[in-house]
């Protein structure tokens, strides 16, 4: 990456833009980076790559969450629910609550 001071960029603007067409150009103000100039094509490639990396991170996060989750089968679920119903609703055992008599 080529670096120019802001003053050099003003004096050599044609050269700066020619370089920016090939690769990003860093502009500095008092030796501190302040701006980057790049072509629209380079910017588009940068943004597309950023989106790809974000998608990869999301996929990795989802895969990690899935691998750490526990899947419960229907038999285990039904058995657990029946146990909860039997212990949670003791009034079902009262003779006056028997709807099948």
N, CA, C and O atoms as a GROMACS GRO file, in nm:
protein
  404
    1UNK      N    1   0.085  -0.117   0.000
    1UNK     CA    2   0.000   0.000   0.000
    1UNK      C    3   0.090   0.124   0.000
    1UNK      O    4   0.179   0.138   0.084
    2UNK      N    5   0.065   0.209  -0.094
    2UNK     CA    6   0.142   0.334  -0.106
    2UNK      C    7   0.088   0.437  -0.007
    2UNK      O    8  -0.033   0.443   0.017
    3UNK      N    9   0.178   0.516   0.050
    3UNK     CA   10   0.140   0.620   0.146
    3UNK      C   11   0.182   0.757   0.096
    3UNK      O   12   0.293   0.774   0.046
    4UNK      N   13   0.092   0.854   0.110
    4UNK     CA   14   0.118   0.994   0.073
    4UNK      C   15   0.071   1.083   0.186
    4UNK      O   16  -0.025   1.050   0.257
    5UNK      N   17   0.138   1.195   0.203
    5UNK     CA   18   0.085   1.296   0.295
    5UNK      C   19  -0.028   1.368   0.223
    5UNK      O   20  -0.040   1.360   0.101
    6UNK      N   21  -0.109   1.439   0.298
    6UNK     CA   22  -0.218   1.516   0.236
    6UNK      C   23  -0.163   1.620   0.138
    6UNK      O   24  -0.221   1.644   0.033
    7UNK      N   25  -0.054   1.681   0.174
    7UNK     CA   26   0.009   1.782   0.086
    7UNK      C   27   0.057   1.717  -0.044
    7UNK      O   28   0.033   1.770  -0.152
    8UNK      N   29   0.125   1.602  -0.031
    8UNK     CA   30   0.169   1.530  -0.152
    8UNK      C   31   0.050   1.490  -0.238
    8UNK      O   32   0.057   1.496  -0.361
    9UNK      N   33  -0.058   1.448  -0.174
    9UNK     CA   34  -0.176   1.405  -0.249
    9UNK      C   35  -0.233   1.520  -0.330
    9UNK      O   36  -0.280   1.500  -0.442
   10UNK      N   37  -0.230   1.642  -0.274
   10UNK     CA   38  -0.278   1.759  -0.348
   10UNK      C   39  -0.187   1.789  -0.467
   10UNK      O   40  -0.234   1.822  -0.576
   11UNK      N   41  -0.058   1.780  -0.444
   11UNK     CA   42   0.038   1.812  -0.549
   11UNK      C   43   0.052   1.702  -0.655
   11UNK      O   44   0.082   1.731  -0.771
   12UNK      N   45   0.030   1.579  -0.615
   12UNK     CA   46   0.046   1.465  -0.706
   12UNK      C   47  -0.085   1.389  -0.723
   12UNK      O   48  -0.084   1.266  -0.730
   13UNK      N   49  -0.196   1.459  -0.730
   13UNK     CA   50  -0.327   1.394  -0.732
   13UNK      C   51  -0.342   1.293  -0.845
   13UNK      O   52  -0.406   1.190  -0.827
   14UNK      N   53  -0.285   1.321  -0.961
   14UNK     CA   54  -0.294   1.228  -1.073
   14UNK      C   55  -0.225   1.096  -1.038
   14UNK      O   56  -0.279   0.988  -1.063
   15UNK      N   57  -0.106   1.105  -0.982
   15UNK     CA   58  -0.031   0.986  -0.943
   15UNK      C   59  -0.105   0.909  -0.834
   15UNK      O   60  -0.111   0.786  -0.837
   16UNK      N   61  -0.162   0.981  -0.737
   16UNK     CA   62  -0.235   0.917  -0.627
   16UNK      C   63  -0.354   0.838  -0.681
   16UNK      O   64  -0.376   0.724  -0.640
   17UNK      N   65  -0.430   0.898  -0.771
   17UNK     CA   66  -0.547   0.829  -0.825
   17UNK      C   67  -0.508   0.712  -0.915
   17UNK      O   68  -0.578   0.611  -0.920
   18UNK      N   69  -0.397   0.725  -0.986
   18UNK     CA   70  -0.349   0.613  -1.067
   18UNK      C   71  -0.311   0.495  -0.977
   18UNK      O   72  -0.344   0.380  -1.008
   19UNK      N   73  -0.242   0.522  -0.867
   19UNK     CA   74  -0.206   0.416  -0.772
   19UNK      C   75  -0.331   0.356  -0.707
   19UNK      O   76  -0.339   0.235  -0.687
   20UNK      N   77  -0.427   0.442  -0.674
   20UNK     CA   78  -0.549   0.395  -0.607
   20UNK      C   79  -0.631   0.304  -0.698
   20UNK      O   80  -0.710   0.223  -0.649
   21UNK      N   81  -0.613   0.316  -0.829
   21UNK     CA   82  -0.683   0.226  -0.921
   21UNK      C   83  -0.630   0.084  -0.911
   21UNK      O   84  -0.700  -0.012  -0.942
   22UNK      N   85  -0.505   0.070  -0.865
   22UNK     CA   86  -0.441  -0.060  -0.855
   22UNK      C   87  -0.453  -0.118  -0.714
   22UNK      O   88  -0.485  -0.236  -0.697
   23UNK      N   89  -0.427  -0.035  -0.615
   23UNK     CA   90  -0.432  -0.078  -0.476
   23UNK      C   91  -0.469   0.042  -0.388
   23UNK      O   92  -0.451   0.157  -0.429
   24UNK      N   93  -0.520   0.015  -0.267
   24UNK     CA   94  -0.555   0.126  -0.178
   24UNK      C   95  -0.434   0.215  -0.150
   24UNK      O   96  -0.321   0.167  -0.141
   25UNK      N   97  -0.459   0.344  -0.136
   25UNK     CA   98  -0.357   0.443  -0.105
   25UNK      C   99  -0.390   0.503   0.031
   25UNK      O  100  -0.504   0.544   0.056
   26UNK      N  101  -0.290   0.509   0.118
   26UNK     CA  102  -0.309   0.563   0.251
   26UNK      C  103  -0.262   0.708   0.252
   26UNK      O  104  -0.149   0.737   0.212
   27UNK      N  105  -0.348   0.798   0.298
   27UNK     CA  106  -0.311   0.939   0.312
   27UNK      C  107  -0.287   0.966   0.460
   27UNK      O  108  -0.363   0.921   0.546
   28UNK      N  109  -0.182   1.041   0.488
   28UNK     CA  110  -0.149   1.071   0.627
   28UNK      C  111  -0.151   1.221   0.652
   28UNK      O  112  -0.123   1.301   0.563
   29UNK      N  113  -0.184   1.255   0.773
   29UNK     CA  114  -0.181   1.394   0.817
   29UNK      C  115  -0.093   1.398   0.941
   29UNK      O  116  -0.126   1.335   1.041
   30UNK      N  117   0.014   1.470   0.936
   30UNK     CA  118   0.111   1.478   1.045
   30UNK      C  119   0.155   1.338   1.087
   30UNK      O  120   0.160   1.306   1.206
   31UNK      N  121   0.187   1.257   0.989
   31UNK     CA  122   0.236   1.119   1.001
   31UNK      C  123   0.135   1.020   1.061
   31UNK      O  124   0.170   0.906   1.091
   32UNK      N  125   0.011   1.063   1.079
   32UNK     CA  126  -0.094   0.975   1.128
   32UNK      C  127  -0.188   0.940   1.012
   32UNK      O  128  -0.231   1.029   0.940
   33UNK      N  129  -0.222   0.811   0.994
   33UNK     CA  130  -0.316   0.775   0.888
   33UNK      C  131  -0.449   0.848   0.906
   33UNK      O  132  -0.503   0.855   1.017
   34UNK      N  133  -0.500   0.903   0.798
   34UNK     CA  134  -0.626   0.978   0.810
   34UNK      C  135  -0.730   0.936   0.707
   34UNK      O  136  -0.849   0.941   0.735
   35UNK      N  137  -0.686   0.894   0.586
   35UNK     CA  138  -0.780   0.857   0.481
   35UNK      C  139  -0.723   0.743   0.397
   35UNK      O  140  -0.602   0.722   0.391
   36UNK      N  141  -0.813   0.672   0.334
   36UNK     CA  142  -0.772   0.569   0.237
   36UNK      C  143  -0.848   0.597   0.108
   36UNK      O  144  -0.969   0.621   0.110
   37UNK      N  145  -0.776   0.593  -0.002
   37UNK     CA  146  -0.839   0.609  -0.133
   37UNK      C  147  -0.825   0.476  -0.205
   37UNK      O  148  -0.716   0.418  -0.211
   38UNK      N  149  -0.935   0.428  -0.260
   38UNK     CA  150  -0.932   0.304  -0.338
   38UNK      C  151  -1.034   0.312  -0.450
   38UNK      O  152  -1.128   0.392  -0.445
   39UNK      N  153  -1.016   0.230  -0.548
   39UNK     CA  154  -1.109   0.229  -0.660
   39UNK      C  155  -1.243   0.168  -0.617
   39UNK      O  156  -1.250   0.095  -0.517
   40UNK      N  157  -1.345   0.198  -0.691
   40UNK     CA  158  -1.478   0.143  -0.661
   40UNK      C  159  -1.475  -0.009  -0.672
   40UNK      O  160  -1.542  -0.079  -0.595
   41UNK      N  161  -1.399  -0.060  -0.768
   41UNK     CA  162  -1.389  -0.206  -0.786
   41UNK      C  163  -1.322  -0.270  -0.664
   41UNK      O  164  -1.368  -0.374  -0.616
   42UNK      N  165  -1.214  -0.209  -0.614
   42UNK     CA  166  -1.147  -0.261  -0.494
   42UNK      C  167  -1.239  -0.254  -0.373
   42UNK      O  168  -1.241  -0.345  -0.290
   43UNK      N  169  -1.314  -0.146  -0.363
   43UNK     CA  170  -1.408  -0.130  -0.252
   43UNK      C  171  -1.516  -0.238  -0.257
   43UNK      O  172  -1.550  -0.298  -0.155
   44UNK      N  173  -1.568  -0.262  -0.376
   44UNK     CA  174  -1.671  -0.365  -0.393
   44UNK      C  175  -1.617  -0.503  -0.355
   44UNK      O  176  -1.685  -0.580  -0.289
   45UNK      N  177  -1.494  -0.534  -0.397
   45UNK     CA  178  -1.432  -0.661  -0.361
   45UNK      C  179  -1.414  -0.672  -0.209
   45UNK      O  180  -1.436  -0.778  -0.150
   46UNK      N  181  -1.374  -0.562  -0.148
   46UNK     CA  182  -1.355  -0.560  -0.003
   46UNK      C  183  -1.486  -0.587   0.070
   46UNK      O  184  -1.492  -0.667   0.163
   47UNK      N  185  -1.592  -0.520   0.027
   47UNK     CA  186  -1.723  -0.538   0.091
   47UNK      C  187  -1.774  -0.680   0.071
   47UNK      O  188  -1.828  -0.740   0.164
   48UNK      N  189  -1.759  -0.734  -0.050
   48UNK     CA  190  -1.803  -0.871  -0.076
   48UNK      C  191  -1.727  -0.971   0.010
   48UNK      O  192  -1.786  -1.067   0.062
   49UNK      N  193  -1.598  -0.950   0.025
   49UNK     CA  194  -1.518  -1.039   0.108
   49UNK      C  195  -1.560  -1.029   0.254
   49UNK      O  196  -1.565  -1.129   0.326
   50UNK      N  197  -1.589  -0.910   0.298
   50UNK     CA  198  -1.636  -0.889   0.435
   50UNK      C  199  -1.768  -0.964   0.459
   50UNK      O  200  -1.786  -1.027   0.563
   51UNK      N  201  -1.859  -0.957   0.362
   51UNK     CA  202  -1.985  -1.029   0.374
   51UNK      C  203  -1.962  -1.180   0.380
   51UNK      O  204  -2.027  -1.250   0.457
   52UNK      N  205  -1.870  -1.230   0.297
   52UNK     CA  206  -1.838  -1.373   0.299
   52UNK      C  207  -1.786  -1.415   0.436
   52UNK      O  208  -1.826  -1.518   0.489
   53UNK      N  209  -1.696  -1.335   0.492
   53UNK     CA  210  -1.641  -1.367   0.623
   53UNK      C  211  -1.747  -1.362   0.732
   53UNK      O  212  -1.748  -1.446   0.822
   54UNK      N  213  -1.836  -1.264   0.724
   54UNK     CA  214  -1.946  -1.256   0.822
   54UNK      C  215  -2.035  -1.379   0.811
   54UNK      O  216  -2.076  -1.435   0.912
   55UNK      N  217  -2.066  -1.422   0.687
   55UNK     CA  218  -2.148  -1.542   0.668
   55UNK      C  219  -2.078  -1.665   0.724
   55UNK      O  220  -2.142  -1.751   0.786
   56UNK      N  221  -1.947  -1.675   0.703
   56UNK     CA  222  -1.872  -1.789   0.756
   56UNK      C  223  -1.879  -1.792   0.908
   56UNK      O  224  -1.894  -1.899   0.967
   57UNK      N  225  -1.868  -1.677   0.971
   57UNK     CA  226  -1.874  -1.670   1.117
   57UNK      C  227  -2.013  -1.711   1.165
   57UNK      O  228  -2.026  -1.784   1.264
   58UNK      N  229  -2.118  -1.665   1.096
   58UNK     CA  230  -2.254  -1.702   1.135
   58UNK      C  231  -2.276  -1.852   1.121
   58UNK      O  232  -2.338  -1.914   1.207
   59UNK      N  233  -2.226  -1.911   1.013
   59UNK     CA  234  -2.240  -2.056   0.993
   59UNK      C  235  -2.165  -2.131   1.102
   59UNK      O  236  -2.218  -2.228   1.158
   60UNK      N  237  -2.043  -2.088   1.133
   60UNK     CA  238  -1.966  -2.154   1.238
   60UNK      C  239  -2.035  -2.143   1.373
   60UNK      O  240  -2.036  -2.239   1.451
   61UNK      N  241  -2.093  -2.028   1.401
   61UNK     CA  242  -2.164  -2.008   1.527
   61UNK      C  243  -2.286  -2.099   1.535
   61UNK      O  244  -2.313  -2.160   1.638
   62UNK      N  245  -2.360  -2.107   1.424
   62UNK     CA  246  -2.479  -2.193   1.422
   62UNK      C  247  -2.441  -2.340   1.435
   62UNK      O  248  -2.507  -2.414   1.507
   63UNK      N  249  -2.334  -2.382   1.368
   63UNK     CA  250  -2.290  -2.521   1.379
   63UNK      C  251  -2.244  -2.553   1.521
   63UNK      O  252  -2.273  -2.661   1.572
   64UNK      N  253  -2.174  -2.460   1.584
   64UNK     CA  254  -2.130  -2.482   1.723
   64UNK      C  255  -2.249  -2.492   1.816
   64UNK      O  256  -2.252  -2.579   1.903
   65UNK      N  257  -2.348  -2.406   1.798
   65UNK     CA  258  -2.468  -2.410   1.882
   65UNK      C  259  -2.543  -2.541   1.861
   65UNK      O  260  -2.592  -2.600   1.957
   66UNK      N  261  -2.552  -2.586   1.736
   66UNK     CA  262  -2.622  -2.711   1.707
   66UNK      C  263  -2.549  -2.830   1.767
   66UNK      O  264  -2.612  -2.920   1.821
   67UNK      N  265  -2.417  -2.831   1.758
   67UNK     CA  266  -2.340  -2.943   1.812
   67UNK      C  267  -2.348  -2.949   1.964
   67UNK      O  268  -2.330  -3.056   2.023
   68UNK      N  269  -2.373  -2.836   2.028
   68UNK     CA  270  -2.382  -2.834   2.174
   68UNK      C  271  -2.524  -2.853   2.226
   68UNK      O  272  -2.545  -2.870   2.346
   69UNK      N  273  -2.620  -2.852   2.135
   69UNK     CA  274  -2.759  -2.868   2.180
   69UNK      C  275  -2.793  -3.016   2.194
   69UNK      O  276  -2.730  -3.102   2.132
   70UNK      N  277  -2.891  -3.044   2.275
   70UNK     CA  278  -2.935  -3.182   2.295
   70UNK      C  279  -3.070  -3.200   2.228
   70UNK      O  280  -3.162  -3.121   2.248
   71UNK      N  281  -3.079  -3.304   2.151
   71UNK     CA  282  -3.205  -3.335   2.084
   71UNK      C  283  -3.275  -3.444   2.166
   71UNK      O  284  -3.212  -3.542   2.206
   72UNK      N  285  -3.402  -3.427   2.190
   72UNK     CA  286  -3.480  -3.523   2.267
   72UNK      C  287  -3.574  -3.593   2.173
   72UNK      O  288  -3.647  -3.528   2.096
   73UNK      N  289  -3.574  -3.726   2.177
   73UNK     CA  290  -3.664  -3.804   2.093
   73UNK      C  291  -3.807  -3.797   2.143
   73UNK      O  292  -3.832  -3.755   2.256
   74UNK      N  293  -3.902  -3.839   2.059
   74UNK     CA  294  -4.044  -3.831   2.098
   74UNK      C  295  -4.077  -3.923   2.215
   74UNK      O  296  -4.161  -3.889   2.297
   75UNK      N  297  -4.011  -4.039   2.223
   75UNK     CA  298  -4.038  -4.131   2.334
   75UNK      C  299  -3.995  -4.070   2.467
   75UNK      O  300  -4.068  -4.076   2.566
   76UNK      N  301  -3.878  -4.011   2.469
   76UNK     CA  302  -3.828  -3.947   2.592
   76UNK      C  303  -3.917  -3.830   2.628
   76UNK      O  304  -3.950  -3.810   2.745
   77UNK      N  305  -3.956  -3.752   2.529
   77UNK     CA  306  -4.042  -3.636   2.553
   77UNK      C  307  -4.176  -3.680   2.611
   77UNK      O  308  -4.223  -3.624   2.711
   78UNK      N  309  -4.239  -3.779   2.548
   78UNK     CA  310  -4.369  -3.827   2.594
   78UNK      C  311  -4.360  -3.884   2.734
   78UNK      O  312  -4.447  -3.857   2.818
   79UNK      N  313  -4.257  -3.962   2.761
   79UNK     CA  314  -4.239  -4.021   2.893
   79UNK      C  315  -4.221  -3.912   2.999
   79UNK      O  316  -4.282  -3.918   3.106
   80UNK      N  317  -4.140  -3.816   2.968
   80UNK     CA  318  -4.116  -3.706   3.062
   80UNK      C  319  -4.244  -3.627   3.087
   80UNK      O  320  -4.274  -3.592   3.201
   81UNK      N  321  -4.320  -3.600   2.984
   81UNK     CA  322  -4.444  -3.525   3.000
   81UNK      C  323  -4.545  -3.603   3.083
   81UNK      O  324  -4.617  -3.545   3.164
   82UNK      N  325  -4.550  -3.734   3.064
   82UNK     CA  326  -4.644  -3.816   3.142
   82UNK      C  327  -4.603  -3.816   3.290
   82UNK      O  328  -4.688  -3.810   3.378
   83UNK      N  329  -4.472  -3.824   3.316
   83UNK     CA  330  -4.427  -3.818   3.455
   83UNK      C  331  -4.463  -3.684   3.519
   83UNK      O  332  -4.506  -3.679   3.634
   84UNK      N  333  -4.445  -3.578   3.444
   84UNK     CA  334  -4.481  -3.446   3.496
   84UNK      C  335  -4.631  -3.438   3.522
   84UNK      O  336  -4.674  -3.382   3.623
   85UNK      N  337  -4.710  -3.492   3.431
   85UNK     CA  338  -4.855  -3.488   3.448
   85UNK      C  339  -4.897  -3.568   3.571
   85UNK      O  340  -4.985  -3.525   3.645
   86UNK      N  341  -4.835  -3.683   3.593
   86UNK     CA  342  -4.872  -3.766   3.708
   86UNK      C  343  -4.834  -3.699   3.840
   86UNK      O  344  -4.908  -3.708   3.938
   87UNK      N  345  -4.720  -3.634   3.843
   87UNK     CA  346  -4.677  -3.571   3.968
   87UNK      C  347  -4.734  -3.431   3.984
   87UNK      O  348  -4.754  -3.385   4.096
   88UNK      N  349  -4.760  -3.366   3.876
   88UNK     CA  350  -4.807  -3.228   3.882
   88UNK      C  351  -4.957  -3.216   3.901
   88UNK      O  352  -5.006  -3.112   3.947
   89UNK      N  353  -5.029  -3.318   3.867
   89UNK     CA  354  -5.175  -3.313   3.875
   89UNK      C  355  -5.227  -3.429   3.959
   89UNK      O  356  -5.297  -3.517   3.909
   90UNK      N  357  -5.193  -3.428   4.088
   90UNK     CA  358  -5.234  -3.535   4.179
   90UNK      C  359  -5.386  -3.543   4.192
   90UNK      O  360  -5.440  -3.649   4.224
   91UNK      N  361  -5.455  -3.432   4.167
   91UNK     CA  362  -5.602  -3.434   4.180
   91UNK      C  363  -5.666  -3.529   4.079
   91UNK      O  364  -5.781  -3.568   4.095
   92UNK      N  365  -5.591  -3.565   3.973
   92UNK     CA  366  -5.645  -3.661   3.876
   92UNK      C  367  -5.669  -3.797   3.941
   92UNK      O  368  -5.749  -3.878   3.893
   93UNK      N  369  -5.599  -3.822   4.050
   93UNK     CA  370  -5.613  -3.951   4.118
   93UNK      C  371  -5.734  -3.953   4.212
   93UNK      O  372  -5.770  -4.060   4.262
   94UNK      N  373  -5.798  -3.839   4.236
   94UNK     CA  374  -5.916  -3.835   4.321
   94UNK      C  375  -6.032  -3.904   4.250
   94UNK      O  376  -6.056  -3.880   4.132
   95UNK      N  377  -6.106  -3.991   4.323
   95UNK     CA  378  -6.217  -4.065   4.260
   95UNK      C  379  -6.323  -3.970   4.200
   95UNK      O  380  -6.380  -4.002   4.096
   96UNK      N  381  -6.349  -3.856   4.264
   96UNK     CA  382  -6.452  -3.768   4.209
   96UNK      C  383  -6.408  -3.697   4.082
   96UNK      O  384  -6.491  -3.639   4.011
   97UNK      N  385  -6.279  -3.702   4.051
   97UNK     CA  386  -6.226  -3.641   3.928
   97UNK      C  387  -6.220  -3.740   3.813
   97UNK      O  388  -6.182  -3.703   3.702
   98UNK      N  389  -6.256  -3.863   3.837
   98UNK     CA  390  -6.247  -3.965   3.733
   98UNK      C  391  -6.360  -3.945   3.633
   98UNK      O  392  -6.476  -3.970   3.664
   99UNK      N  393  -6.327  -3.900   3.515
   99UNK     CA  394  -6.429  -3.870   3.414
   99UNK      C  395  -6.472  -3.993   3.335
   99UNK      O  396  -6.563  -3.985   3.254
  100UNK      N  397  -6.406  -4.105   3.359
  100UNK     CA  398  -6.437  -4.227   3.285
  100UNK      C  399  -6.530  -4.320   3.360
  100UNK      O  400  -6.553  -4.431   3.311
  101UNK      N  401  -6.584  -4.284   3.475
  101UNK     CA  402  -6.678  -4.367   3.552
  101UNK      C  403  -6.817  -4.354   3.500
  101UNK      O  404  -6.909  -4.417   3.553
   0.00000   0.00000   0.00000
